[in-house]
């Protein structure tokens, strides 16, 4: 015990971590009650724990190092989620709308800040900061409101995607703005050369090296090895780019981009996300530690004025950019009310700017205050954005603009359509049950998608055209990729009971929409799976028993209706009859077995009283008391038995009668 106490004393970082996470927990709990974004909670935690607050954190350099890891993981995940295919589907909104919003904001901010006395390089840098919005806050709120796939939602997403990507070149330009190089043209040329080299390396790795490596690692089914390999790839590429004189963030983004082109990106994202959230919290706390709350209150009027100016400038530029890609005024205003804030990447750029002395402490305090205020009011404006947009449209100015530039209800370009799976079946596990289920779904024209953890199966079935993805369905990112919140049915057909429970819990945590059907091996697992959110649980051990028993009942000539009623009763009472046999189960089915049997006999004799003679002359029914119901000759089976038919050598004769009659017929047609 004393050893741990002394270790804690010798490790000041431990006490800092306890203070940070303990205080953050309390602050975020309070903020969530008032629906204030989590990011604001971390910033506020840093302000309280930092030197301008209660000075609870002493190892600030350690917090800085941990925050750097958070930034690396953030850019790494963005790279993994980056999809060229998805970009091409909304390319106009991304490349035209996004670039217009970012570069016009930089230009306008540069002019305004230079007018207030800032140097040109500092003004451009401030333009970088103001141009970016909060992907984390906006997307979370859009997802909660189910508005991501609306026209305005997808336009908002497109612009945010461009902002997330443009952060990489903006970070590369910061040293140039700081005057770290005398020859800007040469620096740009060297930067382009390094960039081309890195892009070639990224392409080759994404095409040949990483998919093969991850396939071999995934085949081991060792989750620890898979996670370790993903982390190694992330930090190795980041380290390589730093050796080339480029940023760690660029390397992390490229590492994510390399993995994104493999079949394992969604599974890898799910593994990395918890680490990203933990380390990223240190980043926001470290930013908050530099914020002086006293400065905010002493300059509150000026800060409120600058916040209003920031809101107005970004709103107008965003609305203009959305109109430029053919969207109507309503959508333009809705998007403007969505991404007017300063984002988390701006905080990242601001810290870089502080390192290169592009911002003095006073400017930094103003920037932090404006950022926090714009983030804090985002939920309010996002919630009311449609009503605010309608209010603006009711004014005379937008109506006049509509008359001049066209009716906002008829955009110049067709609106982006909602894409993706909808009302589909999600099959989790592609063993025998999953395979048969996919066949049935395909035959019934039911849209479906498969999640499978065996990389060999994924590769083989994907080559056969199956909509199959590698990943652990217990990861939110994997479930999001298959649109679980829009699925009609989810079938979990895997053998691991523990994994099944995790998947049920995760699906129900994300959505209540799909009807969850679970295959389990044992009946004692049914109750817990139902409690976790499964709608129907099918235990293999008793379903096998039911299948055998129904066939037995059929042989005892129990009616099909009675068999179906009986099996339904067994299932509806959770197989209680099989688990705890009781007298109550007796007599539920009445077996009224007649004294007759249906038997098939092979004609092995070529002569006899019944062979090669018309049946009406053989008089088999009269002599033996049996009825011939069918005769199979070669590949043809005849059930319409006429009096002129003759039994011949090799025929298979199906007859009905009692045991004695059947035995007598057997002696006449078969050889002893």
C-alpha positions as a printed Julia matrix, in Angstrom:
672×3 Matrix{Float64}:
   0.0     0.0     0.0
   2.81    2.39    0.93
   4.47    1.61   -2.39
   1.45    2.97   -4.29
   1.28    6.07   -2.08
   4.94    6.89   -2.69
   4.52    6.18   -6.38
   1.67    8.71   -6.52
   3.8    11.28   -4.73
   6.68   10.76   -7.17
   4.32   10.98  -10.16
   2.74   14.45  -10.14
   0.94   13.63  -13.42
  -1.26   11.16  -11.52
  -2.7    13.84   -9.27
  -3.23   16.11  -12.29
  -5.15   13.37  -14.11
  -7.32   12.78  -11.05
  -8.09   16.52  -10.75
  -8.77   16.9   -14.49
 -11.07   13.92  -14.91
 -12.77   14.34  -11.56
 -13.5    18.02  -12.15
 -14.45   17.37  -15.8
 -16.97   14.74  -14.71
 -18.73   17.18  -12.38
 -18.62   20.06  -14.86
 -19.9    18.02  -17.82
 -22.7    16.51  -15.71
 -23.79   20.04  -14.86
 -23.41   21.3   -18.44
 -25.36   18.38  -19.9
 -28.25   19.25  -17.62
 -28.43   22.6   -19.42
 -27.59   20.99  -22.82
 -24.27   22.8   -23.12
 -21.77   21.0   -25.43
 -19.16   18.71  -23.85
 -16.32   20.67  -25.45
 -17.35   23.74  -23.46
 -17.25   21.59  -20.33
 -13.64   20.57  -20.97
 -12.63   24.16  -21.74
 -14.32   25.32  -18.54
 -12.57   22.53  -16.6
  -9.22   23.76  -17.88
 -10.06   27.34  -16.94
 -10.9    26.26  -13.37
  -7.9    23.94  -12.96
  -5.4    26.2   -14.76
  -3.15   29.03  -13.57
  -5.92   31.63  -14.02
  -8.27   29.53  -11.9
  -7.53   27.37   -8.86
  -4.06   26.22  -10.08
  -4.9    22.58   -9.44
  -2.7    21.29  -12.28
   1.06   21.49  -11.82
   2.46   19.27  -14.62
   1.19   21.45  -17.47
   3.86   20.15  -19.88
   2.59   16.6   -19.35
  -0.94   17.75  -20.12
   0.4    19.4   -23.28
   2.06   16.14  -24.36
  -1.14   14.17  -23.78
  -3.12   16.78  -25.69
  -0.75   16.36  -28.68
  -1.59   12.64  -28.71
  -5.26   13.62  -28.73
  -4.76   15.84  -31.78
  -2.87   13.07  -33.59
  -5.66   10.58  -32.9
  -8.31   13.14  -33.94
  -6.71   13.69  -37.34
  -6.09    9.95  -37.65
  -9.8     9.18  -37.2
 -10.75   11.94  -39.66
  -8.45   10.29  -42.19
 -10.05    6.89  -41.6
 -13.53    8.34  -42.04
 -12.47   10.21  -45.18
 -14.03    8.61  -48.26
 -13.38    9.71  -51.82
 -16.56    7.95  -52.95
 -18.75    9.82  -50.48
 -17.05   13.09  -51.43
 -17.81   12.52  -55.1
 -21.51   12.05  -54.32
 -21.66   15.6   -52.89
 -18.58   16.99  -54.65
 -20.19   20.28  -55.63
 -21.17   21.15  -52.06
 -17.77   20.01  -50.73
 -15.37   21.55  -53.22
 -17.3    24.63  -54.35
 -19.4    25.42  -51.28
 -16.65   24.46  -48.82
 -13.85   26.29  -50.6
 -15.96   29.44  -51.06
 -16.9    29.47  -47.37
 -13.32   28.95  -46.14
 -11.44   31.24  -48.51
 -13.98   34.09  -48.51
 -14.03   33.98  -44.7
 -10.22   34.15  -44.64
 -10.27   37.09  -47.08
 -12.96   39.07  -45.27
 -11.45   38.42  -41.83
  -8.01   39.44  -43.09
  -9.37   42.77  -44.37
 -11.36   43.5   -41.19
  -8.56   42.61  -38.77
  -5.96   44.5   -40.79
  -8.26   47.51  -40.62
  -8.09   47.2   -36.82
  -4.3    47.41  -36.93
  -3.04   43.82  -37.18
  -0.15   42.95  -39.48
  -1.02   41.18  -42.72
   0.42   37.82  -41.68
  -1.42   37.92  -38.35
  -4.63   38.98  -40.13
  -4.39   36.02  -42.5
  -3.78   33.71  -39.54
  -6.86   35.09  -37.77
  -8.76   34.39  -41.0
  -7.65   30.77  -40.7
  -9.1    30.62  -37.18
 -12.44   32.25  -37.99
 -13.02   30.18  -41.17
 -13.39   26.84  -39.35
 -16.5    25.59  -37.55
 -17.17   22.86  -34.98
 -17.68   19.5   -36.68
 -18.0    17.74  -33.31
 -20.84   19.93  -31.98
 -22.77   20.44  -35.21
 -22.75   16.83  -36.41
 -23.74   15.52  -32.99
 -26.71   17.88  -32.84
 -27.74   17.07  -36.42
 -27.57   13.34  -35.72
 -29.62   13.7   -32.55
 -32.26   15.61  -34.52
 -32.19   13.12  -37.42
 -31.38   15.93  -39.87
 -28.09   14.75  -41.39
 -29.76   13.48  -44.58
 -31.9    16.53  -45.24
 -30.8    18.88  -48.02
 -29.49   21.46  -45.55
 -27.99   18.74  -43.35
 -25.97   17.21  -46.18
 -24.85   20.65  -47.34
 -23.71   21.43  -43.79
 -21.87   18.1   -43.68
 -20.19   18.82  -47.03
 -18.8    22.18  -45.88
 -17.63   20.68  -42.58
 -15.84   17.9   -44.48
 -13.96   20.48  -46.53
 -13.02   22.35  -43.35
 -11.72   19.14  -41.75
  -9.54   18.44  -44.78
  -8.28   22.0   -45.26
  -6.94   22.05  -41.69
  -3.9    20.09  -42.91
  -2.64   22.66  -45.47
  -3.54   25.52  -43.11
  -1.27   24.01  -40.46
   1.52   23.72  -43.03
   1.22   27.43  -43.9
   1.57   28.63  -40.29
   5.42   28.53  -40.23
   5.46   30.58  -43.45
   3.13   33.19  -41.97
   5.43   33.38  -38.96
   8.38   34.22  -41.21
  10.24   31.0   -40.5
  11.54   31.08  -44.07
  12.98   33.92  -46.15
  12.21   32.44  -49.55
   8.49   31.68  -49.62
   8.57   30.43  -53.24
  11.32   27.95  -52.46
   9.51   26.84  -49.31
   6.32   26.26  -51.28
   8.29   24.28  -53.88
   9.92   22.12  -51.21
   6.57   21.69  -49.51
   5.01   20.58  -52.81
   7.86   18.11  -53.39
   7.52   16.63  -49.94
   3.77   16.51  -50.35
   4.05   14.62  -53.66
   6.48   12.15  -52.09
   4.16   11.58  -49.15
   1.13   11.21  -51.45
   2.95    8.57  -53.52
   3.95    6.73  -50.35
   0.37    6.96  -49.09
  -1.03    5.61  -52.37
   1.37    2.66  -52.49
   0.77    1.83  -48.83
  -3.01    2.08  -49.19
  -2.99   -0.01  -52.37
  -0.55   -2.79  -51.55
   1.09   -2.79  -48.12
  -1.49   -1.98  -45.44
  -4.49   -4.02  -46.72
  -2.32   -7.15  -46.93
  -0.8    -6.51  -43.5
  -4.15   -5.86  -41.83
  -5.64   -8.93  -43.53
  -2.97  -11.15  -41.98
  -3.41   -9.5   -38.58
  -7.21   -9.73  -38.72
  -6.94  -13.45  -39.58
  -5.41  -14.06  -36.16
  -8.7   -12.85  -34.57
  -6.55  -11.22  -31.87
  -8.1    -7.86  -30.97
  -5.08   -6.69  -28.97
  -2.76   -7.3   -31.93
  -5.16   -5.52  -34.29
  -5.37   -2.46  -32.03
  -1.59   -2.39  -31.57
  -1.01   -2.53  -35.32
  -3.43    0.36  -35.93
  -1.69    2.53  -33.31
   1.74    1.66  -34.73
   0.64    2.65  -38.25
  -0.74    5.95  -36.95
   2.31    7.04  -35.02
   4.85    5.58  -37.49
   3.45    7.62  -40.4
   3.16   10.7   -38.18
   6.8    10.29  -37.14
   7.85    9.82  -40.77
   6.19   13.07  -41.86
   7.81   14.91  -38.94
  11.23   13.67  -40.15
  10.41   15.21  -43.53
   9.73   18.54  -41.84
   5.95   18.24  -42.1
   3.48   18.23  -39.2
   2.58   15.28  -37.02
  -1.08   16.04  -37.73
  -0.54   15.63  -41.49
   1.1    12.26  -40.89
  -1.76   11.12  -38.69
  -4.31   12.19  -41.31
  -2.42   10.31  -44.04
  -2.16    7.22  -41.82
  -5.93    7.29  -41.4
  -6.32    7.79  -45.15
  -4.18    4.7   -45.8
  -6.37    2.55  -43.55
  -9.59    4.07  -44.94
  -8.97    2.34  -48.27
  -8.93   -1.09  -46.61
 -11.83   -3.26  -45.44
 -10.88   -2.66  -41.82
 -11.38    1.11  -41.46
 -14.72    0.99  -39.62
 -13.51   -1.68  -37.2
 -10.31    0.29  -36.61
 -12.29    3.48  -36.01
 -14.34    1.75  -33.33
 -11.15    0.59  -31.61
  -9.46    4.0   -31.69
 -12.43    6.21  -30.75
 -12.27    5.6   -26.96
  -8.56    6.52  -26.92
  -9.21    9.59  -29.05
 -11.91   10.83  -26.69
  -9.69   10.4   -23.64
  -6.62   12.12  -25.09
  -8.65   14.78  -26.89
 -10.17   15.78  -23.55
  -6.63   16.71  -22.48
  -6.37   18.96  -25.54
  -9.49   20.94  -24.68
  -8.48   21.09  -21.02
  -5.03   22.38  -22.0
  -6.68   25.09  -24.14
  -9.0    26.01  -21.29
  -6.04   26.29  -18.9
  -4.85   29.28  -20.94
  -8.24   31.02  -20.66
  -8.62   33.81  -18.12
 -12.23   34.01  -16.92
 -11.43   37.35  -15.28
 -10.42   38.7   -18.68
 -13.82   37.68  -20.04
 -15.76   39.65  -17.41
 -13.49   42.68  -17.57
 -13.94   42.93  -21.37
 -17.44   41.51  -21.64
 -18.96   44.24  -23.84
 -16.14   44.19  -26.37
 -16.15   40.39  -26.44
 -19.92   40.3   -26.98
 -19.56   42.8   -29.82
 -16.8    40.76  -31.49
 -18.86   37.59  -31.03
 -21.83   39.24  -32.76
 -19.53   40.43  -35.58
 -18.1    36.92  -35.98
 -21.61   35.46  -36.09
 -22.77   37.99  -38.7
 -19.71   37.63  -40.97
 -19.75   33.83  -40.98
 -23.53   33.64  -41.37
 -23.51   35.89  -44.46
 -20.53   34.11  -46.06
 -21.96   30.64  -45.41
 -25.35   31.66  -46.83
 -23.66   33.14  -49.91
 -21.59   29.96  -50.43
 -24.66   27.73  -50.19
 -26.57   29.94  -52.64
 -23.58   29.75  -55.02
 -24.01   25.98  -55.39
 -27.66   26.36  -56.33
 -29.43   25.86  -53.0
 -32.4    28.05  -52.08
 -32.37   30.91  -49.57
 -34.08   28.79  -46.95
 -31.38   26.11  -47.05
 -28.69   28.8   -47.19
 -29.97   30.46  -44.01
 -30.41   27.09  -42.25
 -26.8    26.16  -42.99
 -25.69   29.64  -41.92
 -27.38   29.18  -38.54
 -25.61   25.81  -38.24
 -21.92   26.61  -38.8
 -21.47   30.2   -37.63
 -19.35   29.16  -34.63
 -15.58   28.88  -34.29
 -14.56   25.22  -34.09
 -12.25   22.88  -32.24
  -9.72   22.9   -35.09
  -9.43   26.65  -34.69
  -8.3    26.0   -31.12
  -5.67   23.63  -32.53
  -4.46   26.25  -35.01
  -4.45   28.9   -32.27
  -2.09   26.82  -30.14
   0.19   26.41  -33.15
   0.03   30.16  -33.72
   1.03   30.8   -30.12
   4.13   28.65  -30.64
   5.13   30.76  -33.65
   4.16   34.03  -31.88
   1.46   34.89  -34.42
  -0.81   35.79  -31.51
  -0.04   37.77  -28.38
  -1.66   36.69  -25.07
  -4.33   39.41  -25.23
  -5.45   38.47  -28.75
  -5.47   34.83  -27.68
  -7.77   35.61  -24.76
 -10.18   37.47  -27.03
 -10.12   34.56  -29.49
 -10.8    31.99  -26.76
 -13.68   34.0   -25.35
 -15.31   34.41  -28.78
 -14.81   30.7   -29.55
 -16.39   29.58  -26.3
 -19.36   31.91  -26.66
 -20.09   30.91  -30.27
 -19.87   27.22  -29.35
 -22.11   27.73  -26.33
 -24.93   29.33  -28.33
 -24.75   26.79  -31.18
 -27.33   24.33  -29.71
 -29.86   27.13  -29.33
 -29.51   28.34  -32.92
 -29.43   24.82  -34.35
 -32.67   23.99  -32.58
 -34.37   27.16  -33.86
 -32.62   27.42  -37.22
 -35.68   26.65  -39.36
 -37.93   29.11  -37.57
 -35.2    31.79  -37.73
 -34.78   31.13  -41.46
 -38.51   31.47  -42.05
 -38.49   34.76  -40.14
 -35.75   36.12  -42.39
 -37.58   34.91  -45.48
 -40.65   36.82  -44.32
 -38.7    40.07  -44.63
 -38.82   42.06  -47.83
 -35.08   41.84  -48.67
 -34.93   38.07  -49.3
 -38.11   38.31  -51.39
 -36.48   40.94  -53.59
 -33.36   38.79  -53.89
 -35.58   35.86  -54.83
 -37.18   37.89  -57.61
 -33.77   38.86  -58.91
 -31.91   35.57  -58.61
 -34.75   33.05  -58.86
 -37.32   31.37  -56.66
 -35.68   29.81  -53.63
 -38.09   26.91  -53.79
 -36.69   25.92  -57.19
 -32.9    25.68  -56.83
 -30.73   25.93  -59.91
 -29.4    22.44  -59.29
 -31.51   19.5   -58.12
 -31.3    18.97  -54.39
 -29.03   16.29  -53.04
 -31.04   13.15  -52.58
 -31.05   11.16  -49.41
 -28.82    8.14  -49.92
 -27.94    5.01  -48.04
 -29.67    1.91  -46.81
 -33.18    2.19  -45.47
 -35.67   -0.38  -44.1
 -32.99   -3.01  -44.65
 -31.91   -6.19  -42.9
 -28.62   -6.2   -40.98
 -27.08   -9.68  -40.69
 -24.41   -9.89  -38.0
 -22.31  -13.01  -38.49
 -22.0   -14.88  -41.8
 -21.88  -18.48  -40.72
 -24.37  -21.08  -41.92
 -27.39  -19.23  -40.48
 -26.27  -15.88  -41.82
 -25.5   -17.36  -45.21
 -28.94  -18.97  -45.51
 -30.63  -15.8   -44.28
 -28.83  -13.75  -46.95
 -30.0   -16.21  -49.62
 -33.59  -15.91  -48.44
 -33.39  -12.11  -48.3
 -31.97  -11.98  -51.81
 -34.74  -14.25  -53.11
 -37.37  -12.02  -51.46
 -35.74   -8.79  -52.75
 -35.12   -7.59  -49.2
 -32.17   -5.14  -49.03
 -29.55   -6.41  -46.62
 -26.03   -5.82  -45.39
 -23.66   -8.17  -43.55
 -21.17   -7.54  -40.75
 -18.53  -10.25  -40.32
 -15.35  -10.57  -38.25
 -13.61  -13.21  -40.38
 -11.45  -11.35  -42.94
 -11.17  -14.41  -45.19
 -14.95  -14.69  -45.4
 -15.28  -10.94  -46.03
 -12.76  -11.0   -48.86
 -14.32  -14.09  -50.48
 -17.95  -13.0   -50.2
 -17.22   -9.4   -51.24
 -15.63  -10.79  -54.4
 -18.89  -12.68  -54.99
 -20.86   -9.45  -54.76
 -22.21   -9.77  -51.24
 -22.74   -6.44  -49.37
 -20.4    -7.54  -46.56
 -18.15   -5.47  -44.28
 -15.41   -6.4   -41.85
 -15.95   -5.16  -38.31
 -17.09   -5.77  -34.78
 -20.8    -4.96  -34.49
 -20.17   -3.95  -30.87
 -18.51   -0.79  -32.25
 -20.75    2.21  -32.9
 -18.81    3.28  -35.99
 -19.37   -0.12  -37.62
 -23.12    0.02  -36.87
 -23.34    3.6   -38.14
 -21.7     2.51  -41.38
 -24.55    0.05  -42.04
 -27.22    2.63  -41.07
 -28.43    0.62  -38.09
 -30.78    3.44  -37.04
 -32.69    2.99  -40.33
 -32.72   -0.81  -40.39
 -36.01   -2.66  -40.05
 -34.52   -5.89  -38.69
 -31.16   -6.86  -37.19
 -30.3   -10.56  -36.88
 -27.41  -11.52  -34.59
 -26.21  -14.96  -35.66
 -22.86  -15.4   -33.92
 -21.68  -18.08  -31.51
 -20.21  -15.88  -28.76
 -22.77  -15.21  -26.02
 -20.74  -12.32  -24.56
 -20.31  -10.63  -27.95
 -24.03  -11.07  -28.64
 -24.91   -9.21  -25.44
 -22.49   -6.36  -26.26
 -24.0    -6.0   -29.73
 -27.59   -5.93  -28.44
 -26.66   -3.29  -25.85
 -24.85   -1.17  -28.41
 -27.69   -1.29  -30.93
 -30.25   -0.35  -28.28
 -27.97    2.44  -27.0
 -27.87    3.91  -30.5
 -31.45    3.34  -31.64
 -34.74    1.66  -30.8
 -35.67    1.23  -34.46
 -34.65   -2.26  -35.62
 -36.43   -5.43  -34.53
 -33.6    -7.5   -33.05
 -33.63  -11.28  -33.55
 -30.9   -13.21  -31.73
 -29.65  -16.74  -32.19
 -28.3   -18.21  -28.99
 -27.06  -21.67  -28.11
 -28.74  -22.18  -24.76
 -32.15  -21.33  -23.41
 -30.78  -19.92  -20.15
 -29.37  -16.99  -22.16
 -32.81  -15.91  -23.37
 -33.92  -13.81  -20.41
 -30.8   -11.63  -20.26
 -30.84  -11.02  -24.02
 -34.48   -9.94  -23.77
 -33.59   -7.54  -20.93
 -30.8    -6.0   -23.01
 -33.25   -5.2   -25.8
 -33.6    -8.24  -28.04
 -37.13   -8.62  -29.42
 -36.87  -12.32  -30.2
 -34.36  -14.91  -29.0
 -34.11  -18.33  -30.67
 -32.15  -20.97  -28.7
 -30.5   -23.61  -30.89
 -30.72  -26.47  -28.41
 -34.53  -26.39  -28.18
 -35.19  -25.39  -31.79
 -33.34  -28.56  -32.81
 -35.51  -30.53  -30.39
 -38.66  -28.96  -31.82
 -37.6   -29.81  -35.38
 -36.96  -33.45  -34.46
 -40.17  -33.7   -32.45
 -42.35  -32.25  -35.22
 -41.01  -34.87  -37.62
 -41.72  -37.61  -35.11
 -45.28  -36.3   -34.66
 -45.71  -36.31  -38.43
 -44.81  -39.97  -38.56
 -47.5   -40.59  -35.96
 -49.98  -38.92  -38.35
 -50.74  -35.97  -36.07
 -52.4   -33.23  -38.12
 -50.21  -30.38  -39.39
 -52.49  -27.85  -37.66
 -52.05  -29.55  -34.27
 -48.28  -29.76  -34.72
 -48.01  -26.04  -35.55
 -50.21  -25.08  -32.6
 -48.14  -27.22  -30.27
 -44.77  -25.8   -31.41
 -46.11  -22.25  -31.17
 -47.22  -22.98  -27.6
 -43.78  -24.35  -26.72
 -42.06  -21.24  -28.07
 -44.46  -18.75  -26.52
 -43.75  -20.13  -23.04
 -39.97  -19.93  -23.51
 -39.63  -23.7   -24.02
 -40.86  -24.33  -20.47
 -42.1   -27.82  -21.4
 -38.58  -28.89  -22.4
 -36.91  -27.19  -19.43
 -39.24  -28.41  -16.66
 -41.36  -31.4   -17.7
 -44.59  -31.55  -15.75
 -47.9   -33.4   -15.74
 -49.48  -30.29  -17.22
 -47.75  -31.08  -20.5
 -49.34  -34.47  -20.75
 -52.22  -35.01  -23.12
 -51.8   -31.77  -25.05
 -51.62  -33.76  -28.28
 -54.0   -36.63  -28.99
 -52.32  -39.4   -30.93
 -55.01  -41.44  -32.73
 -52.74  -43.76  -34.67
 -54.66  -46.0   -37.11
 -53.71  -49.63  -37.65
 -52.27  -48.94  -41.07
 -48.86  -48.05  -42.44
 -47.53  -46.57  -45.65
 -44.61  -48.66  -46.95
 -42.65  -48.89  -50.18
 -41.66  -52.27  -51.67
 -39.25  -52.98  -54.53
 -40.48  -55.52  -57.11
 -37.58  -57.98  -57.26
 -39.36  -60.92  -58.91
 -40.13  -61.15  -62.59
 -43.09  -63.49  -62.11
 -45.81  -64.17  -59.57
 -49.57  -63.83  -59.01
 -49.31  -59.99  -58.98
 -46.44  -59.42  -61.48
 -46.96  -58.52  -65.18
 -50.73  -58.79  -64.75
 -53.3   -55.92  -64.91
 -54.18  -54.85  -61.37
 -57.9   -55.36  -61.96
 -57.15  -59.01  -62.69
 -54.58  -59.43  -59.9
 -57.18  -58.33  -57.34
 -54.53  -57.35  -54.76
 -57.03  -55.37  -52.64
 -59.49  -58.23  -52.45
 -56.9   -60.94  -51.76
 -54.52  -59.14  -49.37
 -56.45  -56.09  -48.09
 -53.94  -53.46  -49.23
 -54.18  -50.42  -51.5
 -51.55  -49.32  -53.99
 -51.22  -45.51  -53.76
 -48.24  -44.9   -56.07
 -45.74  -46.64  -58.32
 -42.25  -45.33  -59.16
 -40.81  -46.67  -62.4
 -37.42  -45.31  -63.29
 -37.53  -41.55  -62.58
 -41.3   -41.28  -62.95
 -43.74  -41.64  -60.07
 -47.4   -42.34  -60.86
 -50.07  -41.77  -58.24
 -53.04  -42.2   -60.59
 -53.36  -45.99  -60.41
 -55.59  -47.55  -63.09
 -56.86  -51.1   -63.37
 -54.84  -51.73  -66.54
 -51.49  -50.93  -64.88
 -49.09  -53.86  -64.47
 -46.4   -54.24  -61.8
 -42.99  -54.96  -63.39
 -39.54  -55.93  -62.24
 -37.75  -52.96  -60.68
 -40.87  -50.98  -59.76
 -41.05  -49.28  -56.38
 -44.62  -49.82  -55.14
 -46.1   -47.68  -52.33
 -48.9   -49.49  -50.51
 -51.1   -48.83  -47.46
 -52.38  -51.59  -45.15
 -52.05  -53.29  -41.85
 -48.91  -55.12  -40.79
 -50.12  -58.61  -41.76
 -51.27  -57.55  -45.21
 -48.03  -55.72  -45.89
 -45.99  -58.75  -44.85
 -47.98  -60.95  -47.24
 -47.43  -58.53  -50.15
 -43.71  -58.32  -49.35
 -43.35  -62.1   -49.79
 -44.96  -61.9   -53.23
 -42.77  -59.13  -54.71
 -39.43  -59.19  -52.88
 -36.81  -61.95  -52.73
 -36.14  -63.31  -49.24
